[in-house]
């Protein structure tokens, strides 16, 4: 494969492009040591070394370093690796390696998020936010089932009540307009209309 371009990213790293398609990032001393030059052929031996050894080790280490500070979903880690210009095959290898040790677990991630956000957000909100983080509907459903079995998530009415207490809402002292206003607020948060009406006392 021919090196069609070498694009400088920083003082120490450059992006190497092969045949106008395949691309990866190398440190400049690596480029010099392997004699990578624009317009010249990159040997199969060097390509195998870069793709199968050098970049794979680097991508795996990147995943592990990221996970030291916080949990990530599979989708989030893939996005992080893409931002570093790792090739698709390298990303797949690094993700599977990391997952094989149990460091990537979307169900566990979802359970932690449910426990964290469950006292202030509706199930609909939590599901939407987890899906934005790349967690599948199936994994979210499993996470809710396991969370309920372990009693680490609370019911919707209890969540609504906590929100009402935080807002210092008193059903017996509120006007119809105040009840309607708080009901609209809860509805926008994704809570069930019947639970809202019961908690707010909208039609009492």
C-alpha positions as CSV (number, residue, x, y, z in Angstrom):
1,X,0.0,0.0,0.0
2,X,1.2,3.5,-0.9
3,X,1.5,6.3,1.7
4,X,-0.7,9.0,0.0
5,X,-0.4,11.6,2.7
6,X,1.1,12.3,6.1
7,X,-1.0,14.9,8.0
8,X,0.6,16.5,11.1
9,X,-1.7,16.5,14.1
10,X,0.7,17.8,16.7
11,X,4.4,18.2,17.4
12,X,4.7,14.5,18.1
13,X,2.0,12.8,16.1
14,X,0.9,12.5,12.5
15,X,-1.9,10.8,10.6
16,X,-0.7,8.4,8.0
17,X,-3.1,7.8,5.0
18,X,-2.7,4.7,2.8
19,X,-4.1,4.5,-0.7
20,X,-6.4,7.5,0.1
21,X,-8.4,5.4,2.4
22,X,-6.8,3.5,5.3
23,X,-5.5,5.9,8.0
24,X,-4.0,5.7,11.4
25,X,-1.9,7.9,13.8
26,X,1.8,7.3,14.5
27,X,4.3,9.2,16.6
28,X,6.9,11.0,14.5
29,X,9.7,8.9,15.8
30,X,7.8,5.7,14.7
31,X,7.4,7.3,11.3
32,X,11.1,7.9,11.1
33,X,12.1,4.5,12.4
34,X,9.9,2.7,9.9
35,X,10.9,5.0,7.1
36,X,7.4,6.0,6.3
37,X,7.4,8.5,3.5
38,X,4.7,10.2,1.4
39,X,4.4,8.7,-2.1
40,X,6.3,5.5,-1.2
41,X,5.2,2.0,-0.6
42,X,4.7,0.8,3.0
43,X,5.8,-2.8,3.4
44,X,3.3,-5.5,4.3
45,X,5.5,-6.4,7.3
46,X,5.3,-2.8,8.6
47,X,1.5,-2.7,8.0
48,X,1.0,-5.9,9.9
49,X,3.1,-4.7,12.8
50,X,1.3,-1.3,12.9
51,X,-2.2,-2.8,12.7
52,X,-1.8,-6.0,14.6
53,X,0.6,-5.1,17.3
54,X,1.4,-1.4,17.7
55,X,-2.1,0.1,17.4
56,X,-3.9,-2.8,19.0
57,X,-1.8,-2.4,22.2
58,X,-2.2,1.3,22.1
59,X,-6.0,1.2,21.7
60,X,-6.4,-1.4,24.5
61,X,-4.4,0.7,26.8
62,X,-6.4,3.8,25.9
63,X,-9.6,1.9,26.8
64,X,-8.2,0.8,30.2
65,X,-6.9,4.3,31.0
66,X,-10.3,5.8,30.2
67,X,-12.1,3.3,32.4
68,X,-9.8,4.1,35.4
69,X,-11.7,7.4,36.0
70,X,-15.3,6.4,35.2
71,X,-17.5,3.9,33.5
72,X,-18.2,4.0,29.8
73,X,-20.7,2.2,27.6
74,X,-19.4,0.2,24.6
75,X,-20.7,3.0,22.3
76,X,-18.9,5.7,24.2
77,X,-15.6,3.9,24.1
78,X,-15.9,3.2,20.4
79,X,-16.5,7.0,19.9
80,X,-13.5,7.8,21.9
81,X,-11.3,5.5,19.9
82,X,-12.7,6.9,16.6
83,X,-11.7,10.4,17.8
84,X,-8.1,9.1,18.0
85,X,-8.3,7.9,14.4
86,X,-7.9,4.2,15.2
87,X,-8.9,1.9,12.3
88,X,-12.2,-0.1,12.6
89,X,-10.5,-3.5,13.0
90,X,-8.3,-2.1,15.8
91,X,-11.3,-0.6,17.6
92,X,-13.2,-3.9,17.4
93,X,-10.2,-5.7,18.8
94,X,-9.7,-3.3,21.7
95,X,-13.3,-3.3,22.6
96,X,-13.6,-7.0,22.6
97,X,-10.4,-7.4,24.7
98,X,-11.7,-4.9,27.2
99,X,-15.2,-6.4,27.4
100,X,-13.6,-9.9,27.9
101,X,-12.4,-8.8,31.3
102,X,-15.7,-7.4,32.3
103,X,-14.6,-3.8,32.1
104,X,-17.4,-3.0,29.6
105,X,-20.9,-4.0,30.8
106,X,-23.8,-1.9,29.5
107,X,-26.3,-3.5,31.8
108,X,-24.2,-2.7,34.8
109,X,-23.7,0.8,33.5
110,X,-27.5,1.2,33.1
111,X,-28.2,-0.1,36.6
112,X,-25.7,2.4,38.1
113,X,-27.4,5.2,36.1
114,X,-30.9,4.1,37.2
115,X,-29.8,4.1,40.8
116,X,-28.1,7.5,40.4
117,X,-30.9,9.2,38.5
118,X,-33.9,7.2,39.6
119,X,-34.9,9.5,42.5
120,X,-35.2,12.6,40.3
121,X,-36.1,11.5,36.8
122,X,-38.9,9.5,35.2
123,X,-38.3,6.1,33.6
124,X,-38.9,7.7,30.2
125,X,-36.2,10.3,30.8
126,X,-33.7,7.7,32.0
127,X,-34.4,5.4,29.0
128,X,-33.9,8.3,26.6
129,X,-30.7,9.4,28.2
130,X,-29.3,5.8,28.3
131,X,-30.1,5.3,24.6
132,X,-28.2,8.5,23.8
133,X,-25.2,7.0,25.6
134,X,-25.5,4.0,23.3
135,X,-27.2,1.5,25.6
136,X,-29.7,-0.8,23.8
137,X,-33.4,-1.1,24.7
138,X,-32.8,-4.7,25.6
139,X,-29.9,-3.9,28.0
140,X,-32.0,-1.1,29.6
141,X,-34.9,-3.5,30.2
142,X,-32.6,-6.1,31.7
143,X,-31.1,-3.4,33.9
144,X,-34.5,-2.3,35.2
145,X,-35.5,-5.9,35.9
146,X,-32.3,-6.5,37.9
147,X,-32.6,-3.2,39.6
148,X,-36.2,-4.0,40.8
149,X,-35.1,-7.4,42.0
150,X,-32.3,-5.8,44.0
151,X,-34.6,-3.0,45.2
152,X,-32.2,-0.3,43.9
153,X,-34.9,1.7,42.0
154,X,-38.0,3.3,43.4
155,X,-41.5,3.5,42.0
156,X,-42.7,6.4,39.8
157,X,-45.1,7.7,42.4
158,X,-42.3,7.9,45.0
159,X,-40.1,9.8,42.5
160,X,-42.9,12.3,41.8
161,X,-43.5,12.8,45.5
162,X,-39.8,13.5,46.0
163,X,-39.9,16.1,43.2
164,X,-43.0,17.7,44.8
165,X,-41.4,17.9,48.2
166,X,-38.3,19.5,46.6
167,X,-40.5,22.1,45.0
168,X,-42.4,22.6,48.3
169,X,-45.7,21.7,46.7
170,X,-48.6,21.2,49.0
171,X,-51.6,19.5,47.4
172,X,-54.1,20.6,50.0
173,X,-53.1,24.3,49.8
174,X,-52.7,24.6,46.1
175,X,-55.1,26.2,43.6
176,X,-56.3,24.5,40.5
177,X,-53.9,26.6,38.4
178,X,-51.0,25.7,40.6
179,X,-51.9,22.0,40.3
180,X,-52.2,22.2,36.5
181,X,-48.9,24.0,36.3
182,X,-47.0,21.4,38.3
183,X,-48.8,18.6,36.4
184,X,-47.7,20.0,33.1
185,X,-44.1,20.2,34.5
186,X,-44.2,16.5,35.5
187,X,-45.8,15.5,32.2
188,X,-42.9,17.1,30.3
189,X,-40.5,15.1,32.4
190,X,-42.1,11.9,31.1
191,X,-44.2,10.7,34.1
192,X,-47.4,8.8,33.6
193,X,-50.5,11.0,33.4
194,X,-52.5,8.9,35.9
195,X,-49.6,8.9,38.4
196,X,-49.3,12.7,38.0
197,X,-53.0,13.3,38.5
198,X,-53.1,11.1,41.6
199,X,-50.0,12.7,43.1
200,X,-50.8,16.3,42.3
201,X,-54.5,16.0,43.1
202,X,-55.4,17.6,39.8
203,X,-59.1,16.5,39.7
204,X,-59.8,16.3,43.4
